[in-house]
Amino acid sequence: MLSRTAQMLFWMSRYIERADATARLIEMGRRMAMLPTANAEWRSVARASGSAADLADDTKATSSDIILRLLLDAENQSSIRCCFAQARANAKAIRSSLTTAMWETLNDQWRLLETLDAEVGVGELPIWLDWAKQRAAAFRGACETSLLRNDGYIFLRLGELVERAEMTLRLLDVKYYVLLPETDVVGGGRDYHQWTSVLRATSALRAYHHVYRGDYTPWGIAEFLVLNPMFPRSAAYCYRTIDQRLNELASLYDGTRFECHDIAAAMVRRLDGCDIQTLFQSGLHEFIEDAIQATNRLSSEIARAYHFES
């Protein structure tokens, strides 16, 4: 496969996953806005997004400022609007590498966000968040049901998994001090909403309940989002699957391995070799920071190994 095609597929998938994750973050902010700490919650949304840190630190920034930055801002390359526009541009550039179903999910109604008025966007926010999530789900479904399981599929999945791992880790890092109350008195109404908001933002609420039977504890949520091997958005699941996909690429390309393979394998070993008690004792915040840095290195090394254009 041409390196340019691999790059387009990798980043197209990252953009789709980022749009979906950003929609879920905004949705989390809407739910938490009912609490007395609404302003602080919107700042945490801005910080977790990774593209609105200046608003997170700006005491004058309003919820509308943050929503518009993450939903429609044409200058923010990580806004939902820009993510879908960039994903479509990548798809158009490599149209022959996609199936008809994949192309249609990105091309259908793609100008809706470009023409969306800011006031309407904020006023009808739930509609547009659902639209973004449905577009992302339709794209994933088209990939899973119509694309050959060749190297193109692997690069698509790698982009999705790298972005997903980073977003889960970033959200957990931002909510770190919420998940670790200063007192031993936990389980109140505010705590419950804080914890479930993190699970909702990662589409984990029902899955978590299935495993823990509604016992919403800081250590349980951290364990689920970091170490659970069966939940598709946990760091452990993402890294194990990344490791598998990279091994598949190595098999396709004469067994050649690169630094990205070593980074993924090292993270899998690290996750396999610890439990949640160990993570808390050694410092969950420090672990998450290291994991985020490793994820960024992994993305860079994938690009280096497979000759993505700078």
Residue pairs with C-beta under 8 A, 6 or more apart in sequence:
1 150
1 151
1 152
1 155
3 306
3 307
3 308
3 309
4 94
4 308
4 309
5 94
5 97
5 152
6 151
6 152
6 155
6 306
6 308
7 303
7 306
7 308
7 309
8 90
8 91
8 93
8 94
8 97
9 90
9 94
9 97
9 152
9 155
9 156
9 159
10 155
10 156
10 158
10 159
10 302
10 303
10 308
11 86
11 90
11 159
12 86
12 87
12 90
12 91
12 156
12 159
13 155
13 156
13 157
13 158
13 159
13 160
13 163
14 159
14 160
14 162
14 163
15 83
15 84
15 86
15 87
15 90
16 83
16 84
16 87
16 135
16 136
16 139
16 140
16 160
17 136
17 159
17 160
17 163
17 164
17 167
18 78
18 83
18 163
18 167
19 80
19 83
19 84
19 87
19 132
19 135
19 136
20 132
20 133
20 136
20 137
21 163
21 164
21 167
22 49
22 70
22 71
22 78
22 79
22 80
22 83
22 132
23 80
23 129
23 132
23 133
23 136
24 129
24 133
24 200
24 201
24 202
24 203
25 45
25 48
25 49
25 70
25 171
25 201
26 45
26 67
26 70
26 71
26 125
26 129
27 126
27 129
27 200
27 201
28 41
28 45
28 197
28 198
28 200
28 201
29 41
29 42
29 45
29 63
29 66
29 67
30 125
30 126
31 193
31 197
31 200
32 38
32 41
32 42
32 193
32 194
32 197
33 41
33 42
33 63
34 193
35 41
35 190
35 193
37 190
38 63
39 63
41 197
42 61
42 63
42 66
43 55
43 56
43 57
43 61
43 66
44 56
44 174
44 175
44 178
45 66
45 70
46 52
46 53
46 55
46 56
46 61
46 66
46 69
46 70
47 53
47 56
47 174
48 170
48 171
48 173
48 174
48 175
49 70
49 78
50 78
50 170
51 69
51 70
51 76
51 77
51 78
51 79
52 66
52 69
52 70
52 76
55 61
55 65
55 66
55 69
64 122
67 121
67 122
67 125
68 118
68 121
68 122
69 76
69 79
70 76
70 78
70 79
70 80
71 79
71 80
71 81
71 113
71 121
71 125
71 128
72 79
72 80
72 81
72 113
72 116
72 118
72 121
73 79
73 81
73 82
74 81
74 82
76 82
77 83
77 86
80 113
80 128
80 132
81 113
81 114
81 116
84 106
84 110
84 113
84 132
84 135
85 110
85 113
85 114
87 106
87 139
88 106
88 107
88 110
91 98
91 102
91 103
91 106
91 107
95 103
97 152
98 147
99 142
99 146
99 147
100 146
101 142
101 145
101 146
102 139
102 142
102 143
102 146
102 147
104 142
105 135
105 138
105 139
105 141
105 142
106 135
106 139
112 131
113 128
116 128
121 128
140 160
143 153
143 156
147 153
147 156
150 252
151 249
151 252
151 253
154 245
154 248
154 249
154 252
155 306
157 241
157 245
158 242
158 245
158 246
158 302
161 238
161 241
161 242
161 245
162 238
162 242
162 295
162 298
162 299
162 302
164 232
164 233
164 238
165 235
165 238
165 239
165 242
165 291
165 295
166 292
166 295
166 296
168 202
168 225
168 233
168 234
168 235
168 238
169 235
169 288
169 291
169 292
169 295
170 292
171 198
171 201
171 202
172 179
172 198
172 222
172 225
172 226
172 288
173 285
173 288
173 289
173 292
175 194
175 198
176 284
176 285
176 288
178 194
178 195
178 198
179 194
179 195
179 198
179 218
179 221
179 222
180 218
180 284
181 191
181 218
186 217
186 218
187 216
191 216
192 216
195 216
195 217
195 218
195 221
196 205
196 216
198 204
198 221
198 225
199 205
199 208
199 216
199 221
199 224
202 225
202 233
203 233
204 224
204 225
204 231
204 233
207 224
207 231
208 216
208 220
208 221
208 224
211 224
211 228
212 220
212 224
219 276
219 277
219 280
222 276
222 279
222 280
222 284
223 275
223 276
224 231
224 234
225 231
225 233
225 234
225 235
226 234
226 235
226 236
226 271
226 276
226 279
226 284
226 287
226 288
227 234
227 235
227 236
227 271
227 274
227 275
227 276
227 279
228 234
228 236
228 237
229 236
229 237
229 240
230 237
231 237
232 238
235 271
235 291
236 271
239 264
239 267
239 268
239 271
240 268
240 271
242 264
242 298
243 261
243 264
243 265
243 267
243 268
246 260
246 261
246 264
246 302
247 261
249 306
250 256
250 257
250 261
258 301
258 304
258 305
259 301
259 304
259 305
260 298
260 301
260 302
260 304
260 305
263 294
263 297
263 298
263 301
264 298
266 294
267 291
267 294
267 298
279 287
302 308
